[in-house]
Structure formats: C-alpha cells, structure tokens
Amino acid sequence: MLRTLNLFSFLLFGLFLCAQEATKQNDSIQILRNLADDTTKPLQERLEYAIKASKLSKKTKIDSVILKTDRLLSTIYLFNDDYEKFKAINFQNLKLSKKINDSLAFAVSNHNLGWYHHHSRVQNDSAYYYYSIAVKLYDRLGEFNRQIGVLLNMADIQETEKDYIGSEENAVKALRLLSKLPENDANLTRAWNLNNLLGIISLKLKLYDKALEYHKIASETTKKMSDGFLNSLFSKNNIAFIYREKGNLSEALNMYAEILNGKDFFDLDPLFYALVLDNYTYTKFLLNNYDKNVLIKSFNRAYKISDSLNDPITKLAVTIDLSKFYKTLKVKDSAFHYATESYKLAKETSSNDILLESMSVLSDITQGNESKKYLKEHIKLNDSLIANERAIRNKFGRIKFETDQIELENQRISRERFWLLMISGVLLLTLFLLYIIITQRSKNKELRFKQSQQEANEEIYNLMLSQQDKIDEARAGEKKRISEELHDGILGRLFGTRLSLDSFNFSEGKDAIQTRSKYISELKIIEEDIRKISHDLNTDFVSGSGFIDILKELIEAQTQAYQFKYTFDYTDDINWEMMTNKTKINIYRILQESLQNAYKHANATLIKISIQLKNDVICLAITDDGKGFDMNKSKKGIGLKNINSRVKEFNGNVKFDSEPNKGTTIKIEIPYTN
C-alpha cells in the first residue's frame, strides 16, 4: 500500500513538473510574440523575435500554439516585403488550420494566399480562387470587415480581366456590407475605392450617366475623409474624362483646368499632374480651338515628366494622344514615332486597349503590306480579347462553382462528421449503460453469493449451536445419570455400609473382624467407582472441547466419505469460547475446503491435520500426500482464492507449499488473545 502511495506521489510530482515546464515555455512564447508585435521596434528585430517564437512553438507540438505564432510571423514577412516566405508560411498555416478545424485561421490563410497571387499580377485566377474561399468563410463567420476587403480585391481582378458584370456584383455586395460598419477613414477610403471602381466599370460598359453617378458619390466621399485631397482630384479627373467621352468637351476642359490650377498639385503628385496635363491638352485639341505650338509644348511637358520619372503607364497615355494628335495634323513621321512607342509600351505593360488604338493609328498612317500587317494584328488581338473575356468570365464562373461545390462538400462532410459523432456518442452511451448493467448484475450476483454464503454460515453456526446443544443436553443427561447413580447407588451403599459398621462397632471376635473386613472392601469398591465417575466428569468438561468435537465430526465424516486415512493432532490449551463465531466458522470452512480440494484435485490417501498454539498464534496445518501442483500456474484457482479470502477475514496469514507429485501443505496463522 505504501509503495502504491509513493508511486502515485511520484507520478503527481512528475505531472506537476511537466505542467510547470509547459507553463514556463508558454510564457516565453507569449513574451516573444509581444516583442514581435511591438510596432515601436525595428522590423528586423521584430522578425527575429517572431522566428524565435515560431521555433519555440514548434517544440510544444501544440498545433494551436504553432498556428497563432506563425500567423504573426506571416504578417511580419509581409511588412518586410519577403513575399516568398509570406507565401510559404501561409501554405503551412492553411494545412494546420484545416487540421485543427480553425475556420477563421483557414479563411485568413486563403485571404493571404489570394493577396500574394493578386500582388504578383500574373496569376489572377489563383488569387480569385483563394479569395472566393476566404469570402465565403468570412461571410459564415460574420467577419464583415475582412469580407469587404476580399470582395474589393475580387472586383478589382474581375475588372482587370474584363468580367465587368461579376466585378460590379462583388463591388455592390461590398458596398452593402460597408453601409453596416461605422464611418471612419479606413471605411471611407474603401467606399471611395468601390464607387470609383463601379464608375470605371460603368464607363467600360459605356453607361456614362451611371459612371458619372458613381464618381460623383466617390467625390462626395472625399469630403468626409481627413486626408482626401488627392482622391478628390482623382474623382474630378474621372468625371472630366466621362464628360469628354459624352462629348461635353467644355465642361471636361474646365474641370481639367481646375485640377491643374490646384495649389502645390505638381509637387504633391507629378505623375498625376502629367496625366491631367495630357488629358487637358488632348481635350483642348478635340475642341478644335487651339494654338498648335501651345498644345505641342503642353504634350511635350507631360511626356518629359512621365519619361523622367520612368512611369510607363502615364507615358503610354501621353504617347497614344500624341500619335493621334500628329495623325490629325498629318505629320506622319511624328505620328508614326509616338504610335510605335505607344505600341511597344502597351505590349510591355499588357495594356491591350491602348495596344489596339496604337495598331489602329499605325494601320492608318502606313501603307501597303505594313498597313495590312497592323490591321490583321488589330483584328487578331481584338478577336483574341473577346474570346479571352468570355473564357475569363467562364473561368471565374467555374471557380465560383467549384468553391460552391467545395463548400457543399464541406457541409456534407460536416453533416457526416456530426452524425458519426452522434452515432459514436450513442454507441459509447450504450456501451456505458451495458457496462453499468453488467457491473450491476455482477454486483448483485456477488451480493446474492455473499448473502447465500452468509445464510450458509448462519446455517453452519446454527448447526454448530445445535450440535453444542446436543452435547450440552448429553452432558446434562450424563450429569443427571451420575447424580442419580451417586444418590441411589453409591450414597445408598455408603449409608448401608456405615450402619453395618456402626452395629459392629462394639463387637469383637473373629466373625466381627471378617465382617468389618468385608465392609472395608466394599468401601474400596465404592472409592474406585467415585474415582471413575470423577475421571469421566473431568474428561467431558475439558474447556472448549465443543468446537474440537465439531471439527472431529467433520474430519471423520469427510475422510470416511472420501476414503482418506487421517491424523488429527490438537492442543487442549486453546480457549475456543473466547474466539468469535465468525473465526470458528471460517476455520471450519477452510478445513472443509481443504479436504474437498485434496479429494477433487490431489487424489490424496492420507490427510494430516494439526492445531497448535505458539506465541499467542493458533497454527493450523493441513498436509496431504496427493499429486500437488505448480505454484506459479495455479495461484488463481477458486479454492485457493476462497481460502485466502477467509484468512483475510480474521486478519491471519496463509502459506501454500506444493510441488508436483510431492503433496500439498497449507499453513495458517490465526491471531489468538486469551
């Protein structure tokens, strides 16, 4: 028992140390996370802390701890512009979040991977795929803020790929969600981006009034922003462009002039200044009310700014306008020069709309096979773009369908998992109930067995009492017989002899002597009878002879039934009346069980039984000459278990000594207090 307690204490201490070590490790990870998340520290230092936290988290082998740390590390990789590591760690986070069923982390990992492909601008379909998974999860989790960001990015991809209807649908959905959020600078910026995008889409679809409406909403939004000056200029430029497309050139020119006259506009954003200057100059040219030299000067300034700042997009806008300007003036060399430059820049930047325009100009200003070449290329590209737009729309539709299918599959898996868990729960509950029922039945059976055993013990005890009563009755009868014998026989004889002796008390002579001698002999006979009766009484009333007699009767009956020879050696100095009835019943049962085992299992012919008292311990030994047994293989026998159980009931000790073909000895020590 003491060994068990020591082992349990050792295990508890070990668990305590493990828990303490785990707590210490978690504290270290949290400290490193906090340092990595401290925006006042340099980025490189934050990155080092995040990497250390990640390594320490992996040692814990706890997925949730690893995931939380690596999400922070992912963010710091992004801040450090280490996009490849950002991509790699988000792939790991994607797998880990799926493994532990962390929906939010899974959505964020998809969002980040979508952003990576979107940022690279070469795999828009992959970006859209990851975004579409993230947006559905955000919607289900109620993460509207994140959902708006993803919808805006998806709409941007679709606009780039000319899926205008799909782009408009996602942008409108994002605006609806945005209307539920508080009006702050971040949300106002998103509102401006979404309305601006919707204006651009409507313009591409030639829905000018609708485009104008969206850009005006965007312009109004800039007034609520704390730093919306540049955004307001962008909106004015877009509105002016729509006016120009609608043919309202004067209104467009006035708006361009208003932008150009803004204070410090050039210093604020020289590239945008160059673009507005180009738009202003080309609009003036379209009005057909201009000074050619002034326009050339303005175009050249816009060109030089874009060229000096090495911005191909702005430069492309200026060169295409210059090519059309010189084409109208019929200055073919300059028109060809700028159209060719525009053609090259459009190919480099994948600006297909301007590429088509540049090929159209080149086709018009060249002749013969060269003109045909540009015309054929224009037709081929235009047809290719139309087919590509259709394919892109189908691709995005397919991605949406696939993500819907994935979602349905996930729902199906979730349902199956739910039912599997339910069935498992029911099975476990059923097994638990069966276990309880079986255990209860076993306990009831054991209880019934104990009750029957108790009844049997009581019956034995009653038999022992009955036997004792018979002995006492026999003893009382014997006492009565002896009393009657003494009273009617010996006392009568003594009385008669005394009277006879009294009558010869004063007589002398030979006859008197012979008569007295005869009566003296009679007295001697009476003395022997009294001594015999005294001896018989002493033998019958030896202390505790009742229990030994019961054991003798058991041994004689059993050995006769089993055809054993036996010896029974016992001591008379044990006061069995002081022993509890429970102990005597168990000794009786042990002797009965041992005799039965010797008959059933050992095939014995001789039984030796000994009961001795040594140092306040009753030593019971039972030896047979049977076939014995292997102690290592037979310790679980029901007979041995019963004997062990009974010995435990009176706090005794038992030892079995046996070998195959060498008989068996059972030694039992019983505590004795007189």
Salt bridges, closest charged atoms under 4 A:
GLU45 OE2 - LYS41 NZ 3.99
ASP63 OD2 - LYS99 NZ 3.17
ASP70 OD2 - LYS58 NZ 3.30
ASP82 OD2 - LYS85 NZ 3.88
ASP125 OD2 - LYS395 NZ 3.71
GLU143 OE1 - ARG146 NH1 3.08
ASP156 OD2 - HIS118 NE2 3.03
ASP156 OD2 - ARG121 NH1 3.58
GLU159 OE2 - LYS204 NZ 2.92
GLU168 OE2 - LYS210 NZ 2.96
GLU169 OE2 - LYS400 NZ 3.71
GLU183 OE2 - LYS224 NZ 3.61
ASP209 OD1 - LYS246 NZ 2.82
GLU220 OE2 - LYS223 NZ 2.98
GLU258 OE2 - LYS236 NZ 2.98
ASP307 OD1 - LYS315 NZ 2.65
ASP321 OD1 - LYS324 NZ 3.96
GLU341 OE2 - LYS315 NZ 3.36
GLU341 OE1 - HIS337 NE2 3.82
ASP353 OD2 - LYS162 NZ 3.67
GLU357 OE1 - LYS324 NZ 2.75
ASP364 OD2 - LYS327 NZ 2.76
GLU377 OE2 - LYS347 NZ 3.44
ASP404 OD1 - LYS136 NZ 2.54
GLU407 OE1 - LYS136 NZ 3.86
GLU407 OE2 - ARG140 NH2 3.24
GLU409 OE2 - ARG412 NH2 2.25
GLU416 OE2 - ARG412 NH1 2.25
GLU446 OE2 - LYS450 NZ 3.85
ASP472 OD1 - ARG475 NH1 3.82
GLU478 OE2 - ARG481 NH2 2.17
ASP488 OD1 - HIS487 ND1 2.89
ASP502 OD2 - ARG498 NH1 3.56
GLU522 OE2 - ARG493 NH2 2.91
GLU527 OE2 - ARG531 NH2 2.97
GLU528 OE2 - ARG531 NH1 2.95
ASP529 OD2 - ARG493 NH1 3.28
ASP536 OD2 - LYS532 NZ 3.55
GLU649 OE1 - LYS582 NZ 3.95
GLU659 OE1 - LYS662 NZ 3.56
